């Protein structure tokens, strides 16, 4: 929601421009026809080059990462064994519902300081068919330690537990290394929405070394959405051919914005984790429902309720807006907090 003087820290939609390369060569009539259910072969071949040992047949191009998650969970629900899935809490708000719609029951491992607590994780992993990992995380903005991700990779392989690795923010990390979980038991989810600012085109994908699993997903997609947007796939392929400097410049902008909003909220007295990736902050505050209403109706500021993400007593702010708007939003939040300092304790 924008306009009318509203400052929205709500939507996780990049406001930065996509690569200029995506607008070229769109006159081909083929782009307006049905395409392969599994996805454009050239796009899948380009993706395979980014995953060691992968081939085009290991990918399915989907209508955003959301469809990839939906297809994966429905396919996993058909696998023998437990119908439980382990989710990290706080979580992206769609995860529990997508799991429920697929016929899976969610079990939660509680994050500690926004990161996976391996002790709690190990207690619960034996009860589930699959676990969903999201690093960098929406809503926390935190990036899991490489040692943690390697431990999860080894433990799930040993126990025969599937890993769904949601990596839509993997390219948006500030000043530290990331580790991408690998193995035949790992299903990777990604999207062109965040890295390339192409949310509206709805182009995502899933990758698995397990060809039988890929075929199950394709068999479902035939009868649901059919092929993913042909023109969007062509634009996604062009985005991949853009200079790597495009992504580096974007990350530098996100990092500046992170520093601005994190520093501003700390000065106002908020308790929050410093994001290491993605573009969200997740501060604590009391009386959340009242805060949301007053911020919107009196100060024209939109923030999201942490309860939507499984974390009551917090609010999520996206910094997918330019620095002047962030600064103005912080000024309005400061006015809102006058006389409410105890809400931050």
KELUMFI-772946 format. One record per residue (C-alpha): residue number from 1; x, y, z; residue in three letters. Coordinates in Angstrom, 1 decimal. Each point is the difference from the previous one (the first is absolute). Layout:
N
senu num: NUM; u: X; v: Y; w: Z; residuo: Ala
...
END
This chain:
345
senu num: 1; u: 0.0; v: 0.0; w: 0.0; residuo: Unk
senu num: 2; u: 1.5; v: 3.3; w: -1.1; residuo: Unk
senu num: 3; u: -1.0; v: 3.6; w: -0.6; residuo: Unk
senu num: 4; u: -1.8; v: 2.6; w: 2.1; residuo: Unk
senu num: 5; u: 3.2; v: 0.7; w: 1.9; residuo: Unk
senu num: 6; u: 0.2; v: -3.6; w: 1.4; residuo: Unk
senu num: 7; u: 3.4; v: -1.4; w: 0.8; residuo: Unk
senu num: 8; u: -0.2; v: -3.8; w: -0.3; residuo: Unk
senu num: 9; u: 2.5; v: -2.2; w: 1.7; residuo: Unk
senu num: 10; u: -2.3; v: -2.9; w: -0.9; residuo: Unk
senu num: 11; u: 0.5; v: -1.7; w: -3.3; residuo: Unk
senu num: 12; u: 3.1; v: -2.1; w: -0.7; residuo: Unk
senu num: 13; u: 0.2; v: 1.2; w: -3.6; residuo: Unk
senu num: 14; u: 3.2; v: 1.6; w: -1.2; residuo: Unk
senu num: 15; u: -0.5; v: 3.6; w: -1.2; residuo: Unk
senu num: 16; u: 3.3; v: -0.1; w: -2.0; residuo: Unk
senu num: 17; u: -0.1; v: -0.4; w: -3.8; residuo: Unk
senu num: 18; u: 0.5; v: -3.4; w: -1.7; residuo: Unk
senu num: 19; u: 3.0; v: -0.5; w: -2.4; residuo: Unk
senu num: 20; u: -0.6; v: 2.0; w: -3.2; residuo: Unk
senu num: 21; u: 0.9; v: -3.2; w: -1.9; residuo: Unk
senu num: 22; u: -3.3; v: -1.6; w: 0.7; residuo: Unk
senu num: 23; u: -1.9; v: 2.4; w: -2.3; residuo: Unk
senu num: 24; u: 1.8; v: -1.1; w: -3.1; residuo: Unk
senu num: 25; u: -1.1; v: -2.5; w: -2.7; residuo: Unk
senu num: 26; u: -3.6; v: -0.3; w: 1.2; residuo: Unk
senu num: 27; u: -1.6; v: 0.1; w: -3.5; residuo: Unk
senu num: 28; u: 0.2; v: -3.7; w: -0.6; residuo: Unk
senu num: 29; u: -3.6; v: -1.4; w: -0.5; residuo: Unk
senu num: 30; u: 1.2; v: -3.2; w: 1.7; residuo: Unk
senu num: 31; u: -0.1; v: 1.8; w: 3.3; residuo: Unk
senu num: 32; u: -3.8; v: 0.3; w: -0.2; residuo: Unk
senu num: 33; u: -0.6; v: -3.8; w: -0.4; residuo: Unk
senu num: 34; u: -0.1; v: -2.9; w: 2.4; residuo: Unk
senu num: 35; u: 3.4; v: -1.2; w: 1.1; residuo: Unk
senu num: 36; u: 1.5; v: -3.1; w: 1.5; residuo: Unk
senu num: 37; u: -1.6; v: -0.9; w: 3.4; residuo: Unk
senu num: 38; u: 3.4; v: -0.5; w: 1.5; residuo: Unk
senu num: 39; u: 1.2; v: 3.3; w: -1.2; residuo: Unk
senu num: 40; u: 2.0; v: 1.6; w: -2.8; residuo: Unk
senu num: 41; u: 3.0; v: -2.3; w: -0.7; residuo: Unk
senu num: 42; u: 2.4; v: 2.9; w: -0.6; residuo: Unk
senu num: 43; u: -0.9; v: 1.5; w: 3.4; residuo: Unk
senu num: 44; u: 0.4; v: -3.4; w: 1.7; residuo: Unk
senu num: 45; u: 3.4; v: -0.5; w: -1.7; residuo: Unk
senu num: 46; u: 1.1; v: 3.4; w: 1.2; residuo: Unk
senu num: 47; u: -1.1; v: -0.8; w: 3.6; residuo: Unk
senu num: 48; u: 1.8; v: -3.4; w: -0.2; residuo: Unk
senu num: 49; u: 3.3; v: 1.8; w: -0.5; residuo: Unk
senu num: 50; u: -0.4; v: 1.6; w: 3.5; residuo: Unk
senu num: 51; u: -0.4; v: -3.4; w: 1.7; residuo: Unk
senu num: 52; u: 3.0; v: -2.4; w: -0.2; residuo: Unk
senu num: 53; u: -1.0; v: -3.3; w: -1.6; residuo: Unk
senu num: 54; u: -3.5; v: 1.2; w: -0.9; residuo: Unk
senu num: 55; u: -1.7; v: -0.4; w: -3.3; residuo: Unk
senu num: 56; u: -3.0; v: 1.7; w: -1.6; residuo: Unk
senu num: 57; u: -2.2; v: -2.9; w: 0.9; residuo: Unk
senu num: 58; u: 0.5; v: 0.6; w: 3.7; residuo: Unk
senu num: 59; u: -2.0; v: 3.3; w: -0.1; residuo: Unk
senu num: 60; u: -3.6; v: 1.0; w: -0.2; residuo: Unk
senu num: 61; u: -0.8; v: 3.6; w: -0.8; residuo: Unk
senu num: 62; u: -3.0; v: 1.2; w: 2.1; residuo: Unk
senu num: 63; u: -2.3; v: 2.9; w: 0.5; residuo: Unk
senu num: 64; u: 2.2; v: 1.6; w: 2.6; residuo: Unk
senu num: 65; u: 1.6; v: -1.7; w: 3.0; residuo: Unk
senu num: 66; u: -3.5; v: -0.3; w: 1.5; residuo: Unk
senu num: 67; u: -1.2; v: -2.6; w: -2.6; residuo: Unk
senu num: 68; u: 3.3; v: -1.8; w: 0.4; residuo: Unk
senu num: 69; u: -0.6; v: -0.4; w: 3.8; residuo: Unk
senu num: 70; u: -3.6; v: -1.1; w: -0.7; residuo: Unk
senu num: 71; u: 1.0; v: -2.6; w: -2.5; residuo: Unk
senu num: 72; u: 2.8; v: -1.3; w: 2.1; residuo: Unk
senu num: 73; u: -2.1; v: -0.4; w: 3.1; residuo: Unk
senu num: 74; u: -2.8; v: -1.7; w: -1.8; residuo: Unk
senu num: 75; u: 2.5; v: -2.4; w: -1.6; residuo: Unk
senu num: 76; u: 1.6; v: -0.7; w: 3.4; residuo: Unk
senu num: 77; u: -3.4; v: -0.7; w: 1.5; residuo: Unk
senu num: 78; u: -0.3; v: -2.9; w: -2.4; residuo: Unk
senu num: 79; u: 3.3; v: -1.5; w: 1.2; residuo: Unk
senu num: 80; u: -0.2; v: -2.8; w: 2.6; residuo: Unk
senu num: 81; u: 0.6; v: 0.6; w: 3.7; residuo: Unk
senu num: 82; u: -0.8; v: 2.9; w: 2.3; residuo: Unk
senu num: 83; u: -2.3; v: 2.8; w: -1.1; residuo: Unk
senu num: 84; u: 1.8; v: 2.6; w: 2.2; residuo: Unk
senu num: 85; u: 2.2; v: 2.8; w: -1.2; residuo: Unk
senu num: 86; u: 2.4; v: 2.0; w: 2.2; residuo: Unk
senu num: 87; u: -0.2; v: 3.8; w: -0.3; residuo: Unk
senu num: 88; u: 2.2; v: 2.5; w: 1.7; residuo: Unk
senu num: 89; u: -1.9; v: 2.6; w: 2.1; residuo: Unk
senu num: 90; u: -0.2; v: 2.9; w: -0.8; residuo: Unk
senu num: 91; u: -0.8; v: -1.0; w: -3.6; residuo: Unk
senu num: 92; u: -1.2; v: 1.5; w: -3.2; residuo: Unk
senu num: 93; u: -3.7; v: 0.3; w: 0.5; residuo: Unk
senu num: 94; u: -1.1; v: -2.2; w: -3.0; residuo: Unk
senu num: 95; u: 2.1; v: -3.1; w: 1.1; residuo: Unk
senu num: 96; u: -2.5; v: -1.5; w: 2.5; residuo: Unk
senu num: 97; u: -3.0; v: 0.5; w: -2.3; residuo: Unk
senu num: 98; u: 1.8; v: -1.4; w: -3.1; residuo: Unk
senu num: 99; u: 0.9; v: -3.1; w: 2.1; residuo: Unk
senu num: 100; u: -3.6; v: -0.3; w: 1.3; residuo: Unk
senu num: 101; u: -1.5; v: 0.2; w: -3.5; residuo: Unk
senu num: 102; u: 2.4; v: -2.7; w: -1.1; residuo: Unk
senu num: 103; u: -1.2; v: -2.3; w: 2.9; residuo: Unk
senu num: 104; u: 3.2; v: 0.4; w: 2.1; residuo: Unk
senu num: 105; u: 0.0; v: 0.8; w: 3.8; residuo: Unk
senu num: 106; u: 2.4; v: 2.7; w: 1.2; residuo: Unk
senu num: 107; u: 2.4; v: -0.5; w: 2.9; residuo: Unk
senu num: 108; u: 2.0; v: 3.0; w: 1.1; residuo: Unk
senu num: 109; u: 3.6; v: 0.5; w: 1.1; residuo: Unk
senu num: 110; u: 0.4; v: 3.2; w: 1.9; residuo: Unk
senu num: 111; u: 2.8; v: 2.3; w: -1.2; residuo: Unk
senu num: 112; u: 2.4; v: 1.5; w: 2.5; residuo: Unk
senu num: 113; u: 1.0; v: 3.5; w: -0.7; residuo: Unk
senu num: 114; u: -1.5; v: -0.5; w: -3.5; residuo: Unk
senu num: 115; u: 2.2; v: -3.0; w: -0.7; residuo: Unk
senu num: 116; u: -0.5; v: -3.8; w: 0.0; residuo: Unk
senu num: 117; u: 0.6; v: -1.6; w: 3.4; residuo: Unk
senu num: 118; u: 1.6; v: -3.3; w: -0.9; residuo: Unk
senu num: 119; u: -0.9; v: -1.6; w: 3.4; residuo: Unk
senu num: 120; u: -3.7; v: 0.7; w: -0.6; residuo: Unk
senu num: 121; u: 0.3; v: -0.9; w: -3.6; residuo: Unk
senu num: 122; u: 1.5; v: -3.4; w: 0.8; residuo: Unk
senu num: 123; u: -2.8; v: -0.8; w: 2.4; residuo: Unk
senu num: 124; u: -2.6; v: 0.5; w: -2.6; residuo: Unk
senu num: 125; u: 1.5; v: -1.1; w: -3.3; residuo: Unk
senu num: 126; u: -0.6; v: -3.7; w: 0.6; residuo: Unk
senu num: 127; u: -3.8; v: 0.6; w: 0.0; residuo: Unk
senu num: 128; u: -0.3; v: 1.5; w: -3.5; residuo: Unk
senu num: 129; u: 0.1; v: -0.9; w: -3.7; residuo: Unk
senu num: 130; u: 1.5; v: 3.4; w: -1.0; residuo: Unk
senu num: 131; u: 1.5; v: 3.2; w: 1.4; residuo: Unk
senu num: 132; u: -0.2; v: 3.4; w: -1.6; residuo: Unk
senu num: 133; u: 3.0; v: 2.3; w: 0.3; residuo: Unk
senu num: 134; u: -0.1; v: 3.7; w: -1.0; residuo: Unk
senu num: 135; u: 3.4; v: 1.7; w: 0.1; residuo: Unk
senu num: 136; u: 0.2; v: 3.0; w: -0.4; residuo: Unk
senu num: 137; u: -3.3; v: 0.1; w: 1.9; residuo: Unk
senu num: 138; u: -3.2; v: 1.8; w: -0.5; residuo: Unk
senu num: 139; u: -1.0; v: 1.5; w: 2.5; residuo: Unk
senu num: 140; u: 3.2; v: 0.1; w: 2.1; residuo: Unk
senu num: 141; u: 2.6; v: 1.0; w: -2.6; residuo: Unk
senu num: 142; u: 2.5; v: -2.4; w: 1.7; residuo: Unk
senu num: 143; u: 2.3; v: -2.3; w: -1.9; residuo: Unk
senu num: 144; u: 0.7; v: -3.4; w: 1.6; residuo: Unk
senu num: 145; u: 3.6; v: -0.9; w: 0.9; residuo: Unk
senu num: 146; u: 1.8; v: -2.3; w: -2.5; residuo: Unk
senu num: 147; u: 0.7; v: -2.5; w: 2.8; residuo: Unk
senu num: 148; u: -3.8; v: -0.2; w: 0.8; residuo: Unk
senu num: 149; u: -1.0; v: -0.6; w: -3.6; residuo: Unk
senu num: 150; u: 2.7; v: -2.6; w: -0.5; residuo: Unk
senu num: 151; u: -1.2; v: -1.8; w: 3.2; residuo: Unk
senu num: 152; u: -3.6; v: 0.1; w: -1.3; residuo: Unk
senu num: 153; u: 1.2; v: -1.4; w: -3.4; residuo: Unk
senu num: 154; u: 1.8; v: -2.9; w: 1.7; residuo: Unk
senu num: 155; u: -2.7; v: -0.8; w: 2.5; residuo: Unk
senu num: 156; u: -2.9; v: 0.0; w: -2.4; residuo: Unk
senu num: 157; u: 1.9; v: -2.2; w: -2.5; residuo: Unk
senu num: 158; u: 0.7; v: -2.5; w: 2.8; residuo: Unk
senu num: 159; u: -3.7; v: 0.0; w: 1.1; residuo: Unk
senu num: 160; u: -1.4; v: 0.0; w: -3.5; residuo: Unk
senu num: 161; u: -1.9; v: 3.3; w: 0.5; residuo: Unk
senu num: 162; u: -0.7; v: 2.2; w: -3.0; residuo: Unk
senu num: 163; u: 1.3; v: 3.6; w: 0.2; residuo: Unk
senu num: 164; u: -1.8; v: 2.8; w: -1.8; residuo: Unk
senu num: 165; u: 2.5; v: 2.8; w: -0.3; residuo: Unk
senu num: 166; u: -1.8; v: 3.3; w: -0.7; residuo: Unk
senu num: 167; u: 2.9; v: 2.1; w: -1.5; residuo: Unk
senu num: 168; u: -1.9; v: 3.0; w: -1.5; residuo: Unk
senu num: 169; u: 2.2; v: 2.4; w: 1.8; residuo: Unk
senu num: 170; u: 3.3; v: -1.8; w: -0.4; residuo: Unk
senu num: 171; u: 1.5; v: 2.7; w: -2.2; residuo: Unk
senu num: 172; u: -0.9; v: 2.8; w: 2.4; residuo: Unk
senu num: 173; u: 2.6; v: -0.5; w: 2.8; residuo: Unk
senu num: 174; u: 2.1; v: 2.6; w: 1.7; residuo: Unk
senu num: 175; u: 3.7; v: -0.6; w: 0.7; residuo: Unk
senu num: 176; u: 0.0; v: -3.7; w: 1.0; residuo: Unk
senu num: 177; u: 0.0; v: -3.4; w: -1.7; residuo: Unk
senu num: 178; u: -3.0; v: -2.2; w: -0.5; residuo: Unk
senu num: 179; u: -0.3; v: -3.8; w: -0.4; residuo: Unk
senu num: 180; u: -2.5; v: -1.6; w: -2.3; residuo: Unk
senu num: 181; u: -1.2; v: -3.4; w: 1.3; residuo: Unk
senu num: 182; u: 0.6; v: -2.8; w: -2.6; residuo: Unk
senu num: 183; u: -0.8; v: -3.7; w: -0.5; residuo: Unk
senu num: 184; u: -2.5; v: -2.3; w: -1.6; residuo: Unk
senu num: 185; u: -2.4; v: 0.6; w: 2.9; residuo: Unk
senu num: 186; u: 0.1; v: 3.8; w: -0.6; residuo: Unk
senu num: 187; u: -2.6; v: 1.9; w: -2.0; residuo: Unk
senu num: 188; u: 1.1; v: 3.6; w: -0.8; residuo: Unk
senu num: 189; u: -2.5; v: 2.7; w: -0.5; residuo: Unk
senu num: 190; u: 0.9; v: 3.4; w: -1.6; residuo: Unk
senu num: 191; u: -1.5; v: 2.9; w: -1.9; residuo: Unk
senu num: 192; u: 0.9; v: 2.8; w: -2.3; residuo: Unk
senu num: 193; u: -2.2; v: 2.4; w: 2.1; residuo: Unk
senu num: 194; u: 2.5; v: 1.2; w: 2.6; residuo: Unk
senu num: 195; u: 3.4; v: -0.2; w: -1.7; residuo: Unk
senu num: 196; u: -1.2; v: 1.5; w: -3.3; residuo: Unk
senu num: 197; u: -3.0; v: 2.1; w: 1.3; residuo: Unk
senu num: 198; u: -2.4; v: -1.9; w: -2.2; residuo: Unk
senu num: 199; u: -2.8; v: -0.8; w: 2.5; residuo: Unk
senu num: 200; u: -2.9; v: 0.6; w: -2.3; residuo: Unk
senu num: 201; u: 1.2; v: -2.4; w: -2.7; residuo: Unk
senu num: 202; u: -0.4; v: -3.0; w: 2.4; residuo: Unk
senu num: 203; u: 3.0; v: -2.0; w: -1.1; residuo: Unk
senu num: 204; u: 1.6; v: -2.4; w: 2.5; residuo: Unk
senu num: 205; u: 1.3; v: -3.5; w: -0.1; residuo: Unk
senu num: 206; u: 0.8; v: -3.1; w: 2.0; residuo: Unk
senu num: 207; u: 3.1; v: -2.2; w: -0.3; residuo: Unk
senu num: 208; u: 0.5; v: -3.6; w: 1.1; residuo: Unk
senu num: 209; u: 2.6; v: -2.6; w: -1.0; residuo: Unk
senu num: 210; u: -2.8; v: -2.6; w: 0.4; residuo: Unk
senu num: 211; u: -1.5; v: -0.4; w: -3.5; residuo: Unk
senu num: 212; u: -3.0; v: -2.1; w: 1.3; residuo: Unk
senu num: 213; u: -1.0; v: 2.8; w: 2.3; residuo: Unk
senu num: 214; u: 0.3; v: 2.5; w: -2.8; residuo: Unk
senu num: 215; u: -2.3; v: -2.1; w: -2.2; residuo: Unk
senu num: 216; u: -2.6; v: -0.1; w: 2.8; residuo: Unk
senu num: 217; u: 0.0; v: 3.7; w: 0.2; residuo: Unk
senu num: 218; u: -0.3; v: 0.4; w: -3.8; residuo: Unk
senu num: 219; u: -2.9; v: -2.5; w: 0.0; residuo: Unk
senu num: 220; u: -1.9; v: 2.2; w: 2.4; residuo: Unk
senu num: 221; u: 0.8; v: 3.2; w: -1.7; residuo: Unk
senu num: 222; u: -1.4; v: -1.4; w: -3.3; residuo: Unk
senu num: 223; u: -3.4; v: 0.1; w: 1.6; residuo: Unk
senu num: 224; u: 0.2; v: 3.2; w: 2.0; residuo: Unk
senu num: 225; u: 1.8; v: 3.0; w: -1.4; residuo: Unk
senu num: 226; u: 1.5; v: -1.7; w: -3.1; residuo: Unk
senu num: 227; u: 3.0; v: 2.0; w: -1.3; residuo: Unk
senu num: 228; u: 1.4; v: 3.0; w: 1.8; residuo: Unk
senu num: 229; u: -0.3; v: 3.4; w: -1.8; residuo: Unk
senu num: 230; u: 2.1; v: -0.4; w: -3.2; residuo: Unk
senu num: 231; u: 0.9; v: 3.7; w: -0.3; residuo: Unk
senu num: 232; u: 1.0; v: 0.1; w: 3.6; residuo: Unk
senu num: 233; u: 2.3; v: -3.0; w: -0.5; residuo: Unk
senu num: 234; u: 1.7; v: 1.8; w: -3.0; residuo: Unk
senu num: 235; u: 0.5; v: 3.1; w: 2.2; residuo: Unk
senu num: 236; u: 1.4; v: -2.1; w: 2.8; residuo: Unk
senu num: 237; u: 2.5; v: -1.5; w: -2.4; residuo: Unk
senu num: 238; u: 1.0; v: 3.4; w: -1.1; residuo: Unk
senu num: 239; u: 0.4; v: 1.1; w: 3.7; residuo: Unk
senu num: 240; u: 2.4; v: -2.9; w: 0.6; residuo: Unk
senu num: 241; u: 2.1; v: 1.4; w: -2.9; residuo: Unk
senu num: 242; u: 0.3; v: 3.4; w: 1.6; residuo: Unk
senu num: 243; u: 3.4; v: 1.0; w: 1.3; residuo: Unk
senu num: 244; u: 0.6; v: -1.2; w: 3.6; residuo: Unk
senu num: 245; u: 0.7; v: 3.6; w: 0.9; residuo: Unk
senu num: 246; u: -3.8; v: 0.5; w: -0.2; residuo: Unk
senu num: 247; u: -0.5; v: -2.2; w: 3.1; residuo: Unk
senu num: 248; u: 3.0; v: 1.5; w: 1.8; residuo: Unk
senu num: 249; u: -1.4; v: 3.5; w: -0.4; residuo: Unk
senu num: 250; u: -3.4; v: -1.1; w: 1.3; residuo: Unk
senu num: 251; u: 1.6; v: -1.7; w: 3.0; residuo: Unk
senu num: 252; u: 1.9; v: 3.2; w: 0.8; residuo: Unk
senu num: 253; u: -3.3; v: 2.0; w: 0.0; residuo: Unk
senu num: 254; u: -1.7; v: -2.5; w: 2.2; residuo: Unk
senu num: 255; u: 2.9; v: 0.1; w: 2.5; residuo: Unk
senu num: 256; u: -0.1; v: 3.8; w: 0.2; residuo: Unk
senu num: 257; u: -3.7; v: -0.2; w: 0.6; residuo: Unk
senu num: 258; u: 0.5; v: -2.7; w: 2.6; residuo: Unk
senu num: 259; u: 2.5; v: 2.2; w: 1.9; residuo: Unk
senu num: 260; u: -2.4; v: 3.0; w: -0.2; residuo: Unk
senu num: 261; u: -3.1; v: -1.8; w: 1.4; residuo: Unk
senu num: 262; u: 1.8; v: -2.2; w: 2.5; residuo: Unk
senu num: 263; u: 2.0; v: 3.0; w: 1.4; residuo: Unk
senu num: 264; u: -3.1; v: 2.1; w: 0.0; residuo: Unk
senu num: 265; u: -2.1; v: -2.5; w: 1.9; residuo: Unk
senu num: 266; u: 2.8; v: -0.6; w: 2.5; residuo: Unk
senu num: 267; u: 0.1; v: 3.7; w: 0.7; residuo: Unk
senu num: 268; u: -3.7; v: 0.0; w: 0.7; residuo: Unk
senu num: 269; u: 0.5; v: -2.7; w: 2.6; residuo: Unk
senu num: 270; u: -1.2; v: -3.1; w: -1.9; residuo: Unk
senu num: 271; u: 1.4; v: -3.5; w: 0.8; residuo: Unk
senu num: 272; u: 0.7; v: -1.8; w: -3.3; residuo: Unk
senu num: 273; u: 2.5; v: -2.2; w: -1.8; residuo: Unk
senu num: 274; u: 2.3; v: 1.5; w: -2.6; residuo: Unk
senu num: 275; u: -0.9; v: -1.5; w: -3.4; residuo: Unk
senu num: 276; u: 2.8; v: -1.8; w: -1.9; residuo: Unk
senu num: 277; u: -2.1; v: -0.5; w: -3.1; residuo: Unk
senu num: 278; u: -3.4; v: 0.5; w: -1.7; residuo: Unk
senu num: 279; u: -1.6; v: 3.3; w: 0.8; residuo: Unk
senu num: 280; u: -2.0; v: -0.2; w: 3.2; residuo: Unk
senu num: 281; u: 0.4; v: 1.1; w: 3.6; residuo: Unk
senu num: 282; u: -2.1; v: -1.7; w: 2.8; residuo: Unk
senu num: 283; u: -0.1; v: 2.2; w: 3.2; residuo: Unk
senu num: 284; u: -1.8; v: -0.7; w: 3.2; residuo: Unk
senu num: 285; u: -2.8; v: 2.2; w: 1.2; residuo: Unk
senu num: 286; u: -2.9; v: -0.3; w: 2.4; residuo: Unk
senu num: 287; u: -3.7; v: 0.5; w: -0.8; residuo: Unk
senu num: 288; u: 0.6; v: -0.9; w: -3.7; residuo: Unk
senu num: 289; u: -3.6; v: 0.2; w: -1.2; residuo: Unk
senu num: 290; u: -0.4; v: 3.5; w: 1.4; residuo: Unk
senu num: 291; u: 3.4; v: 1.0; w: -1.4; residuo: Unk
senu num: 292; u: -1.0; v: -1.2; w: -3.5; residuo: Unk
senu num: 293; u: -3.3; v: 1.9; w: 0.1; residuo: Unk
senu num: 294; u: 1.5; v: 3.2; w: 1.3; residuo: Unk
senu num: 295; u: 3.0; v: 0.0; w: -2.3; residuo: Unk
senu num: 296; u: -2.3; v: -0.4; w: -3.0; residuo: Unk
senu num: 297; u: -3.0; v: 2.2; w: 0.8; residuo: Unk
senu num: 298; u: 1.9; v: 2.8; w: 1.8; residuo: Unk
senu num: 299; u: 3.5; v: 0.0; w: -1.5; residuo: Unk
senu num: 300; u: -0.6; v: -1.8; w: -3.4; residuo: Unk
senu num: 301; u: 2.6; v: -2.6; w: 0.6; residuo: Unk
senu num: 302; u: -0.5; v: -3.7; w: -0.9; residuo: Unk
senu num: 303; u: 1.8; v: -2.8; w: 1.9; residuo: Unk
senu num: 304; u: -0.9; v: -3.7; w: 0.3; residuo: Unk
senu num: 305; u: -1.1; v: -1.8; w: 3.2; residuo: Unk
senu num: 306; u: 2.6; v: -2.5; w: 1.1; residuo: Unk
senu num: 307; u: -2.7; v: -2.4; w: 1.0; residuo: Unk
senu num: 308; u: -0.6; v: -0.6; w: -3.7; residuo: Unk
senu num: 309; u: 3.5; v: -1.5; w: 0.0; residuo: Unk
senu num: 310; u: -0.5; v: -2.0; w: 3.2; residuo: Unk
senu num: 311; u: 1.7; v: 2.7; w: 2.2; residuo: Unk
senu num: 312; u: -2.5; v: 2.0; w: 2.1; residuo: Unk
senu num: 313; u: 1.5; v: 3.1; w: 1.6; residuo: Unk
senu num: 314; u: 2.0; v: 1.0; w: -3.1; residuo: Unk
senu num: 315; u: -0.6; v: 1.9; w: -3.2; residuo: Unk
senu num: 316; u: 1.6; v: -0.5; w: -3.4; residuo: Unk
senu num: 317; u: 1.2; v: 2.9; w: -2.1; residuo: Unk
senu num: 318; u: 1.2; v: -0.5; w: -3.5; residuo: Unk
senu num: 319; u: 2.6; v: 2.5; w: -1.2; residuo: Unk
senu num: 320; u: -0.9; v: -0.4; w: -3.7; residuo: Unk
senu num: 321; u: -0.5; v: 3.7; w: -0.4; residuo: Unk
senu num: 322; u: 2.4; v: 2.9; w: -0.6; residuo: Unk
senu num: 323; u: 2.1; v: 1.6; w: 2.7; residuo: Unk
senu num: 324; u: -2.0; v: 3.3; w: 0.2; residuo: Unk
senu num: 325; u: -3.2; v: -2.0; w: 0.6; residuo: Unk
senu num: 326; u: 1.8; v: -2.1; w: 2.7; residuo: Unk
senu num: 327; u: 1.2; v: 3.2; w: 1.7; residuo: Unk
senu num: 328; u: -3.5; v: 1.4; w: -0.1; residuo: Unk
senu num: 329; u: -1.5; v: -3.2; w: 1.3; residuo: Unk
senu num: 330; u: 2.4; v: 0.0; w: 2.9; residuo: Unk
senu num: 331; u: -0.9; v: 3.6; w: 0.8; residuo: Unk
senu num: 332; u: -3.7; v: -1.0; w: 0.1; residuo: Unk
senu num: 333; u: 0.7; v: -3.0; w: 2.2; residuo: Unk
senu num: 334; u: 1.9; v: 2.3; w: 2.4; residuo: Unk
senu num: 335; u: -3.0; v: 2.2; w: 0.3; residuo: Unk
senu num: 336; u: -2.2; v: -3.0; w: 0.6; residuo: Unk
senu num: 337; u: 2.2; v: -1.3; w: 2.8; residuo: Unk
senu num: 338; u: -0.1; v: 3.3; w: 1.9; residuo: Unk
senu num: 339; u: -1.4; v: -1.0; w: 3.4; residuo: Unk
senu num: 340; u: 0.1; v: -3.7; w: -0.9; residuo: Unk
senu num: 341; u: 3.6; v: -0.7; w: 0.9; residuo: Unk
senu num: 342; u: -1.1; v: -2.8; w: 2.3; residuo: Unk
senu num: 343; u: -1.4; v: -1.9; w: -3.0; residuo: Unk
senu num: 344; u: 3.6; v: -0.7; w: -1.0; residuo: Unk
senu num: 345; u: 1.1; v: -1.6; w: 3.3; residuo: Unk
END
